[in-house]
């Protein structure tokens, strides 16, 4: 899976960060830094983080199915 964060949509609420702390990090007060290709062991945490985004700024792209992109 690959993560893409639309930084134009992201408002820095950071609700996602504590749900996947090994993948998502807060830099400063509002900037989210992230690992775009997290390990599959982080899948459940990443899915929870994606679902927590109030502005749906986090997108998932599944590498095993290039035609499948999801929004929560």
N, CA, C and O atoms as a CHARMM CRD file, in Angstrom:
* protein
*
  288
    1    1 UNK  N      0.83600  -1.16800   0.00000 PROA 1      0.00000
    2    1 UNK  CA     0.00000   0.00000   0.00000 PROA 1      0.00000
    3    1 UNK  C      0.88200   1.23300   0.00000 PROA 1      0.00000
    4    1 UNK  O      1.98800   1.23000   0.54100 PROA 1      0.00000
    5    2 UNK  N      0.37800   2.27000  -0.60900 PROA 2      0.00000
    6    2 UNK  CA     1.09800   3.54100  -0.67200 PROA 2      0.00000
    7    2 UNK  C      0.16400   4.63100  -0.15500 PROA 2      0.00000
    8    2 UNK  O     -1.02000   4.65700  -0.49200 PROA 2      0.00000
    9    3 UNK  N      0.70000   5.52100   0.65700 PROA 3      0.00000
   10    3 UNK  CA    -0.07200   6.63000   1.20400 PROA 3      0.00000
   11    3 UNK  C      0.24600   7.89300   0.41600 PROA 3      0.00000
   12    3 UNK  O      1.39700   8.15400   0.06500 PROA 3      0.00000
   13    4 UNK  N     -0.79100   8.66400   0.14900 PROA 4      0.00000
   14    4 UNK  CA    -0.62700   9.98100  -0.44200 PROA 4      0.00000
   15    4 UNK  C     -1.47100  10.93700   0.38200 PROA 4      0.00000
   16    4 UNK  O     -2.66200  10.69900   0.58500 PROA 4      0.00000
   17    5 UNK  N     -0.86500  12.01700   0.85900 PROA 5      0.00000
   18    5 UNK  CA    -1.62000  13.02600   1.59600 PROA 5      0.00000
   19    5 UNK  C     -1.72400  14.26700   0.72300 PROA 5      0.00000
   20    5 UNK  O     -0.71700  14.82600   0.28700 PROA 5      0.00000
   21    6 UNK  N     -2.95200  14.68300   0.47700 PROA 6      0.00000
   22    6 UNK  CA    -3.20700  15.90800  -0.28800 PROA 6      0.00000
   23    6 UNK  C     -2.98000  17.08000   0.66400 PROA 6      0.00000
   24    6 UNK  O     -3.84900  17.41600   1.46900 PROA 6      0.00000
   25    7 UNK  N     -1.81400  17.69300   0.56200 PROA 7      0.00000
   26    7 UNK  CA    -1.44700  18.76400   1.48100 PROA 7      0.00000
   27    7 UNK  C     -2.27400  20.03200   1.26300 PROA 7      0.00000
   28    7 UNK  O     -2.28200  20.92000   2.11500 PROA 7      0.00000
   29    8 UNK  N     -2.96400  20.12200   0.13400 PROA 8      0.00000
   30    8 UNK  CA    -3.87600  21.24000  -0.07000 PROA 8      0.00000
   31    8 UNK  C     -5.16100  21.05100   0.72600 PROA 8      0.00000
   32    8 UNK  O     -5.81200  22.02900   1.09500 PROA 8      0.00000
   33    9 UNK  N     -5.52900  19.80200   0.99200 PROA 9      0.00000
   34    9 UNK  CA    -6.71900  19.49800   1.78900 PROA 9      0.00000
   35    9 UNK  C     -6.41700  19.41700   3.28100 PROA 9      0.00000
   36    9 UNK  O     -7.24500  19.79300   4.11100 PROA 9      0.00000
   37   10 UNK  N     -5.23800  18.93000   3.61200 PROA 10     0.00000
   38   10 UNK  CA    -4.87100  18.70200   5.01200 PROA 10     0.00000
   39   10 UNK  C     -4.89200  20.01800   5.78200 PROA 10     0.00000
   40   10 UNK  O     -4.26800  20.99900   5.37900 PROA 10     0.00000
   41   11 UNK  N     -5.62000  20.02200   6.89400 PROA 11     0.00000
   42   11 UNK  CA    -5.71900  21.21400   7.73100 PROA 11     0.00000
   43   11 UNK  C     -4.92800  21.07900   9.02700 PROA 11     0.00000
   44   11 UNK  O     -4.99700  21.95200   9.89200 PROA 11     0.00000
   45   12 UNK  N     -4.18300  19.99700   9.16300 PROA 12     0.00000
   46   12 UNK  CA    -3.30000  19.81900  10.30600 PROA 12     0.00000
   47   12 UNK  C     -3.99800  19.47700  11.60700 PROA 12     0.00000
   48   12 UNK  O     -3.46300  19.75700  12.67900 PROA 12     0.00000
   49   13 UNK  N     -5.17800  18.87800  11.54200 PROA 13     0.00000
   50   13 UNK  CA    -5.85500  18.45000  12.76300 PROA 13     0.00000
   51   13 UNK  C     -5.04800  17.38400  13.48900 PROA 13     0.00000
   52   13 UNK  O     -5.11500  17.28200  14.71400 PROA 13     0.00000
   53   14 UNK  N     -4.29200  16.59700  12.74900 PROA 14     0.00000
   54   14 UNK  CA    -3.38100  15.56900  13.27800 PROA 14     0.00000
   55   14 UNK  C     -4.09300  14.45700  14.03100 PROA 14     0.00000
   56   14 UNK  O     -3.47700  13.80800  14.87500 PROA 14     0.00000
   57   15 UNK  N     -5.34400  14.21900  13.76000 PROA 15     0.00000
   58   15 UNK  CA    -6.05000  13.10100  14.38300 PROA 15     0.00000
   59   15 UNK  C     -5.47500  11.77200  13.90800 PROA 15     0.00000
   60   15 UNK  O     -5.59900  10.76300  14.60100 PROA 15     0.00000
   61   16 UNK  N     -4.85700  11.76200  12.75400 PROA 16     0.00000
   62   16 UNK  CA    -4.28800  10.55000  12.17800 PROA 16     0.00000
   63   16 UNK  C     -2.98000  10.14100  12.85000 PROA 16     0.00000
   64   16 UNK  O     -2.66700   8.95300  12.92300 PROA 16     0.00000
   65   17 UNK  N     -2.22600  11.10200  13.33400 PROA 17     0.00000
   66   17 UNK  CA    -0.86900  10.85100  13.82900 PROA 17     0.00000
   67   17 UNK  C     -0.81200   9.83900  14.97100 PROA 17     0.00000
   68   17 UNK  O     -0.01400   8.90500  14.89000 PROA 17     0.00000
   69   18 UNK  N     -1.60900   9.96800  16.02700 PROA 18     0.00000
   70   18 UNK  CA    -1.49200   8.97600  17.10700 PROA 18     0.00000
   71   18 UNK  C     -2.00100   7.58500  16.72100 PROA 18     0.00000
   72   18 UNK  O     -1.71200   6.60900  17.41500 PROA 18     0.00000
   73   19 UNK  N     -2.74700   7.48500  15.63400 PROA 19     0.00000
   74   19 UNK  CA    -3.26500   6.18800  15.20800 PROA 19     0.00000
   75   19 UNK  C     -2.23800   5.37700  14.42100 PROA 19     0.00000
   76   19 UNK  O     -2.33000   4.15100  14.36200 PROA 19     0.00000
   77   20 UNK  N     -1.26700   6.05000  13.82000 PROA 20     0.00000
   78   20 UNK  CA    -0.19300   5.37100  13.07700 PROA 20     0.00000
   79   20 UNK  C      1.11700   6.13000  13.29000 PROA 20     0.00000
   80   20 UNK  O      1.67900   6.67500  12.34000 PROA 20     0.00000
   81   21 UNK  N      1.60300   6.16800  14.52900 PROA 21     0.00000
   82   21 UNK  CA     2.77700   6.99200  14.84400 PROA 21     0.00000
   83   21 UNK  C      4.08200   6.56900  14.17200 PROA 21     0.00000
   84   21 UNK  O      5.01000   7.37100  14.06700 PROA 21     0.00000
   85   22 UNK  N      4.16100   5.33000  13.72200 PROA 22     0.00000
   86   22 UNK  CA     5.38300   4.89500  13.03900 PROA 22     0.00000
   87   22 UNK  C      5.36800   5.30400  11.56700 PROA 22     0.00000
   88   22 UNK  O      6.38900   5.22200  10.88400 PROA 22     0.00000
   89   23 UNK  N      4.20900   5.74300  11.08200 PROA 23     0.00000
   90   23 UNK  CA     4.05600   6.10800   9.67700 PROA 23     0.00000
   91   23 UNK  C      3.84500   7.61600   9.51100 PROA 23     0.00000
   92   23 UNK  O      4.36900   8.22800   8.58100 PROA 23     0.00000
   93   24 UNK  N      3.07700   8.19800  10.41900 PROA 24     0.00000
   94   24 UNK  CA     2.72500   9.61600  10.34400 PROA 24     0.00000
   95   24 UNK  C      3.33300  10.37300  11.51300 PROA 24     0.00000
   96   24 UNK  O      3.27900   9.91200  12.65300 PROA 24     0.00000
   97   25 UNK  N      3.90800  11.52700  11.23100 PROA 25     0.00000
   98   25 UNK  CA     4.52700  12.34600  12.27800 PROA 25     0.00000
   99   25 UNK  C      4.13100  13.80300  12.06400 PROA 25     0.00000
  100   25 UNK  O      3.97600  14.25700  10.93000 PROA 25     0.00000
  101   26 UNK  N      3.97500  14.51400  13.15000 PROA 26     0.00000
  102   26 UNK  CA     3.67400  15.93100  13.07900 PROA 26     0.00000
  103   26 UNK  C      4.98600  16.69700  13.13000 PROA 26     0.00000
  104   26 UNK  O      5.80800  16.48100  14.02100 PROA 26     0.00000
  105   27 UNK  N      5.17500  17.58200  12.17900 PROA 27     0.00000
  106   27 UNK  CA     6.38000  18.41100  12.11700 PROA 27     0.00000
  107   27 UNK  C      5.93800  19.85300  12.33900 PROA 27     0.00000
  108   27 UNK  O      5.23400  20.42900  11.51100 PROA 27     0.00000
  109   28 UNK  N      6.34800  20.41700  13.44000 PROA 28     0.00000
  110   28 UNK  CA     5.84600  21.73900  13.78900 PROA 28     0.00000
  111   28 UNK  C      4.43400  21.59800  14.34000 PROA 28     0.00000
  112   28 UNK  O      4.10100  20.58100  14.94700 PROA 28     0.00000
  113   29 UNK  N      3.61000  22.60900  14.13100 PROA 29     0.00000
  114   29 UNK  CA     2.25500  22.56600  14.67200 PROA 29     0.00000
  115   29 UNK  C      1.24400  21.96500  13.71300 PROA 29     0.00000
  116   29 UNK  O      0.22800  21.42900  14.15600 PROA 29     0.00000
  117   30 UNK  N      1.49200  22.03900  12.40600 PROA 30     0.00000
  118   30 UNK  CA     0.47600  21.60300  11.46200 PROA 30     0.00000
  119   30 UNK  C      0.96500  20.73600  10.31500 PROA 30     0.00000
  120   30 UNK  O      0.14100  20.14100   9.62100 PROA 30     0.00000
  121   31 UNK  N      2.24700  20.63800  10.08800 PROA 31     0.00000
  122   31 UNK  CA     2.75800  19.89400   8.93600 PROA 31     0.00000
  123   31 UNK  C      2.87000  18.40100   9.24600 PROA 31     0.00000
  124   31 UNK  O      3.49900  18.00700  10.22700 PROA 31     0.00000
  125   32 UNK  N      2.26300  17.59400   8.41300 PROA 32     0.00000
  126   32 UNK  CA     2.31800  16.14400   8.59000 PROA 32     0.00000
  127   32 UNK  C      3.39000  15.56900   7.68100 PROA 32     0.00000
  128   32 UNK  O      3.38100  15.79300   6.47000 PROA 32     0.00000
  129   33 UNK  N      4.31300  14.82600   8.27900 PROA 33     0.00000
  130   33 UNK  CA     5.33500  14.10100   7.54000 PROA 33     0.00000
  131   33 UNK  C      4.90300  12.63800   7.56600 PROA 33     0.00000
  132   33 UNK  O      4.29800  12.18500   8.53800 PROA 33     0.00000
  133   34 UNK  N      5.21200  11.89500   6.49600 PROA 34     0.00000
  134   34 UNK  CA     4.75300  10.51000   6.46200 PROA 34     0.00000
  135   34 UNK  C      5.64100   9.63500   5.61000 PROA 34     0.00000
  136   34 UNK  O      6.36400  10.10100   4.72900 PROA 34     0.00000
  137   35 UNK  N      5.56300   8.34200   5.90300 PROA 35     0.00000
  138   35 UNK  CA     6.24400   7.32500   5.11900 PROA 35     0.00000
  139   35 UNK  C      5.26600   6.92100   4.01600 PROA 35     0.00000
  140   35 UNK  O      4.23600   6.31800   4.31900 PROA 35     0.00000
  141   36 UNK  N      5.54600   7.22800   2.75600 PROA 36     0.00000
  142   36 UNK  CA     4.59600   6.92400   1.69100 PROA 36     0.00000
  143   36 UNK  C      4.42400   5.43700   1.40600 PROA 36     0.00000
  144   36 UNK  O      3.43600   5.03700   0.79000 PROA 36     0.00000
  145   37 UNK  N      5.37000   4.61500   1.84400 PROA 37     0.00000
  146   37 UNK  CA     5.30500   3.17200   1.59800 PROA 37     0.00000
  147   37 UNK  C      5.47800   2.40600   2.90700 PROA 37     0.00000
  148   37 UNK  O      6.52000   1.79300   3.13500 PROA 37     0.00000
  149   38 UNK  N      4.46300   2.44000   3.76500 PROA 38     0.00000
  150   38 UNK  CA     4.60500   1.74900   5.04700 PROA 38     0.00000
  151   38 UNK  C      4.60000   0.23600   4.88400 PROA 38     0.00000
  152   38 UNK  O      4.05800  -0.30700   3.92100 PROA 38     0.00000
  153   39 UNK  N      5.20800  -0.41300   5.83400 PROA 39     0.00000
  154   39 UNK  CA     5.24600  -1.86700   5.88300 PROA 39     0.00000
  155   39 UNK  C      3.82800  -2.40500   6.06500 PROA 39     0.00000
  156   39 UNK  O      2.98700  -1.75100   6.68200 PROA 39     0.00000
  157   40 UNK  N      3.56900  -3.58300   5.53400 PROA 40     0.00000
  158   40 UNK  CA     2.23900  -4.17800   5.64600 PROA 40     0.00000
  159   40 UNK  C      1.82500  -4.44400   7.09000 PROA 40     0.00000
  160   40 UNK  O      0.63600  -4.59600   7.37100 PROA 40     0.00000
  161   41 UNK  N      2.77700  -4.50000   7.99800 PROA 41     0.00000
  162   41 UNK  CA     2.42300  -4.69400   9.40400 PROA 41     0.00000
  163   41 UNK  C      1.70100  -3.47300   9.96700 PROA 41     0.00000
  164   41 UNK  O      1.07800  -3.55000  11.02600 PROA 41     0.00000
  165   42 UNK  N      1.78400  -2.35700   9.26700 PROA 42     0.00000
  166   42 UNK  CA     1.13400  -1.11500   9.69700 PROA 42     0.00000
  167   42 UNK  C     -0.24300  -0.91600   9.05200 PROA 42     0.00000
  168   42 UNK  O     -0.89400   0.10200   9.28800 PROA 42     0.00000
  169   43 UNK  N     -0.67900  -1.86100   8.25800 PROA 43     0.00000
  170   43 UNK  CA    -1.91300  -1.71700   7.46500 PROA 43     0.00000
  171   43 UNK  C     -3.12200  -1.30200   8.30300 PROA 43     0.00000
  172   43 UNK  O     -3.79900  -0.33400   7.95600 PROA 43     0.00000
  173   44 UNK  N     -3.40400  -1.99900   9.38100 PROA 44     0.00000
  174   44 UNK  CA    -4.58400  -1.69400  10.19600 PROA 44     0.00000
  175   44 UNK  C     -4.48300  -0.30200  10.80700 PROA 44     0.00000
  176   44 UNK  O     -5.46400   0.44000  10.83700 PROA 44     0.00000
  177   45 UNK  N     -3.30900   0.04500  11.28900 PROA 45     0.00000
  178   45 UNK  CA    -3.11100   1.37800  11.87100 PROA 45     0.00000
  179   45 UNK  C     -3.31100   2.46300  10.81100 PROA 45     0.00000
  180   45 UNK  O     -3.93400   3.49300  11.07000 PROA 45     0.00000
  181   46 UNK  N     -2.78100   2.21800   9.62800 PROA 46     0.00000
  182   46 UNK  CA    -2.92800   3.19500   8.54200 PROA 46     0.00000
  183   46 UNK  C     -4.40100   3.34400   8.14500 PROA 46     0.00000
  184   46 UNK  O     -4.87700   4.45800   7.92700 PROA 46     0.00000
  185   47 UNK  N     -5.10800   2.23700   8.05400 PROA 47     0.00000
  186   47 UNK  CA    -6.53300   2.30000   7.70700 PROA 47     0.00000
  187   47 UNK  C     -7.31700   3.10100   8.74100 PROA 47     0.00000
  188   47 UNK  O     -8.20300   3.87600   8.38000 PROA 47     0.00000
  189   48 UNK  N     -7.00600   2.92600  10.00100 PROA 48     0.00000
  190   48 UNK  CA    -7.66100   3.70500  11.05400 PROA 48     0.00000
  191   48 UNK  C     -7.31400   5.18400  10.94300 PROA 48     0.00000
  192   48 UNK  O     -8.17400   6.04300  11.13900 PROA 48     0.00000
  193   49 UNK  N     -6.06600   5.47800  10.63000 PROA 49     0.00000
  194   49 UNK  CA    -5.64700   6.86800  10.47400 PROA 49     0.00000
  195   49 UNK  C     -6.35700   7.52500   9.29300 PROA 49     0.00000
  196   49 UNK  O     -6.80600   8.66700   9.38600 PROA 49     0.00000
  197   50 UNK  N     -6.45400   6.80000   8.18800 PROA 50     0.00000
  198   50 UNK  CA    -7.15000   7.31300   7.00400 PROA 50     0.00000
  199   50 UNK  C     -8.60500   7.62600   7.35300 PROA 50     0.00000
  200   50 UNK  O     -9.12400   8.67900   6.98400 PROA 50     0.00000
  201   51 UNK  N     -9.25000   6.72000   8.05500 PROA 51     0.00000
  202   51 UNK  CA   -10.65300   6.90400   8.42400 PROA 51     0.00000
  203   51 UNK  C    -10.84900   8.07200   9.38900 PROA 51     0.00000
  204   51 UNK  O    -11.93200   8.65500   9.43800 PROA 51     0.00000
  205   52 UNK  N     -9.82900   8.41500  10.14500 PROA 52     0.00000
  206   52 UNK  CA    -9.94600   9.48500  11.13800 PROA 52     0.00000
  207   52 UNK  C     -9.83000  10.88900  10.55500 PROA 52     0.00000
  208   52 UNK  O    -10.14700  11.86400  11.23600 PROA 52     0.00000
  209   53 UNK  N     -9.38500  11.00600   9.32400 PROA 53     0.00000
  210   53 UNK  CA    -9.15400  12.33100   8.72400 PROA 53     0.00000
  211   53 UNK  C    -10.49000  13.02300   8.43500 PROA 53     0.00000
  212   53 UNK  O    -11.26300  12.54200   7.60600 PROA 53     0.00000
  213   54 UNK  N    -10.76800  14.13800   9.10200 PROA 54     0.00000
  214   54 UNK  CA   -12.05000  14.80400   8.92300 PROA 54     0.00000
  215   54 UNK  C    -12.22800  15.45500   7.55000 PROA 54     0.00000
  216   54 UNK  O    -13.35300  15.74700   7.14300 PROA 54     0.00000
  217   55 UNK  N    -11.12800  15.68300   6.83900 PROA 55     0.00000
  218   55 UNK  CA   -11.23200  16.31800   5.51500 PROA 55     0.00000
  219   55 UNK  C    -10.85700  15.36300   4.38400 PROA 55     0.00000
  220   55 UNK  O    -10.74100  15.77400   3.22900 PROA 55     0.00000
  221   56 UNK  N    -10.67000  14.09100   4.72100 PROA 56     0.00000
  222   56 UNK  CA   -10.34100  13.04200   3.74900 PROA 56     0.00000
  223   56 UNK  C     -9.14000  13.41000   2.87100 PROA 56     0.00000
  224   56 UNK  O     -9.17900  13.28800   1.64700 PROA 56     0.00000
  225   57 UNK  N     -8.08800  13.85800   3.52900 PROA 57     0.00000
  226   57 UNK  CA    -6.87900  14.26600   2.82000 PROA 57     0.00000
  227   57 UNK  C     -5.91000  13.11400   2.56300 PROA 57     0.00000
  228   57 UNK  O     -4.95300  13.26700   1.80400 PROA 57     0.00000
  229   58 UNK  N     -6.15300  11.95300   3.19600 PROA 58     0.00000
  230   58 UNK  CA    -5.24000  10.82100   3.05600 PROA 58     0.00000
  231   58 UNK  C     -5.83100   9.81800   2.06900 PROA 58     0.00000
  232   58 UNK  O     -6.96000   9.35400   2.23600 PROA 58     0.00000
  233   59 UNK  N     -5.06600   9.49900   1.05900 PROA 59     0.00000
  234   59 UNK  CA    -5.48700   8.53100   0.05000 PROA 59     0.00000
  235   59 UNK  C     -4.58800   7.30700   0.12700 PROA 59     0.00000
  236   59 UNK  O     -3.40700   7.40800   0.45800 PROA 59     0.00000
  237   60 UNK  N     -5.16000   6.15900  -0.18200 PROA 60     0.00000
  238   60 UNK  CA    -4.38900   4.91900  -0.24000 PROA 60     0.00000
  239   60 UNK  C     -4.35000   4.42200  -1.66500 PROA 60     0.00000
  240   60 UNK  O     -5.35200   4.44400  -2.38000 PROA 60     0.00000
  241   61 UNK  N     -3.18600   3.97900  -2.06100 PROA 61     0.00000
  242   61 UNK  CA    -3.00100   3.37100  -3.38100 PROA 61     0.00000
  243   61 UNK  C     -2.40500   1.99600  -3.11300 PROA 61     0.00000
  244   61 UNK  O     -1.32600   1.87700  -2.53200 PROA 61     0.00000
  245   62 UNK  N     -3.11400   0.96900  -3.54000 PROA 62     0.00000
  246   62 UNK  CA    -2.65200  -0.39400  -3.30000 PROA 62     0.00000
  247   62 UNK  C     -1.71600  -0.82500  -4.41300 PROA 62     0.00000
  248   62 UNK  O     -2.12300  -0.91600  -5.57100 PROA 62     0.00000
  249   63 UNK  N     -0.45900  -1.09200  -4.06600 PROA 63     0.00000
  250   63 UNK  CA     0.55700  -1.46200  -5.06200 PROA 63     0.00000
  251   63 UNK  C      0.24200  -2.77600  -5.75700 PROA 63     0.00000
  252   63 UNK  O      0.62200  -2.96600  -6.91200 PROA 63     0.00000
  253   64 UNK  N     -0.45000  -3.69200  -5.07500 PROA 64     0.00000
  254   64 UNK  CA    -0.71000  -4.98300  -5.67500 PROA 64     0.00000
  255   64 UNK  C     -1.83500  -4.91500  -6.71900 PROA 64     0.00000
  256   64 UNK  O     -2.01500  -5.85500  -7.49300 PROA 64     0.00000
  257   65 UNK  N     -2.58600  -3.81500  -6.74500 PROA 65     0.00000
  258   65 UNK  CA    -3.65800  -3.62100  -7.73300 PROA 65     0.00000
  259   65 UNK  C     -3.58400  -2.17900  -8.20900 PROA 65     0.00000
  260   65 UNK  O     -4.24600  -1.31300  -7.63800 PROA 65     0.00000
  261   66 UNK  N     -2.77600  -1.89200  -9.26400 PROA 66     0.00000
  262   66 UNK  CA    -2.54800  -0.52700  -9.68700 PROA 66     0.00000
  263   66 UNK  C     -3.81200   0.22900 -10.09400 PROA 66     0.00000
  264   66 UNK  O     -3.80200   1.45900 -10.12700 PROA 66     0.00000
  265   67 UNK  N     -4.87700  -0.46400 -10.39800 PROA 67     0.00000
  266   67 UNK  CA    -6.10200   0.20600 -10.79500 PROA 67     0.00000
  267   67 UNK  C     -6.98500   0.59300  -9.62600 PROA 67     0.00000
  268   67 UNK  O     -8.02200   1.22800  -9.81600 PROA 67     0.00000
  269   68 UNK  N     -6.58600   0.21500  -8.40700 PROA 68     0.00000
  270   68 UNK  CA    -7.43900   0.44200  -7.24900 PROA 68     0.00000
  271   68 UNK  C     -6.85800   1.55200  -6.37800 PROA 68     0.00000
  272   68 UNK  O     -5.78000   1.39700  -5.80300 PROA 68     0.00000
  273   69 UNK  N     -7.56300   2.65200  -6.28300 PROA 69     0.00000
  274   69 UNK  CA    -7.22600   3.73400  -5.38100 PROA 69     0.00000
  275   69 UNK  C     -8.46700   3.97600  -4.54800 PROA 69     0.00000
  276   69 UNK  O     -9.58200   3.98300  -5.07000 PROA 69     0.00000
  277   70 UNK  N     -8.27500   4.17400  -3.24700 PROA 70     0.00000
  278   70 UNK  CA    -9.45000   4.35600  -2.40400 PROA 70     0.00000
  279   70 UNK  C     -9.39600   5.64600  -1.63700 PROA 70     0.00000
  280   70 UNK  O     -8.32900   6.17200  -1.32200 PROA 70     0.00000
  281   71 UNK  N    -10.58000   6.14300  -1.34600 PROA 71     0.00000
  282   71 UNK  CA   -10.75900   7.24200  -0.41900 PROA 71     0.00000
  283   71 UNK  C    -11.64100   6.70200   0.68800 PROA 71     0.00000
  284   71 UNK  O    -12.54300   5.90600   0.43100 PROA 71     0.00000
  285   72 UNK  N    -11.39300   7.12100   1.90600 PROA 72     0.00000
  286   72 UNK  CA   -12.23700   6.63200   2.99200 PROA 72     0.00000
  287   72 UNK  C    -13.63900   7.18300   2.89200 PROA 72     0.00000
  288   72 UNK  O    -14.48500   6.87200   3.73000 PROA 72     0.00000
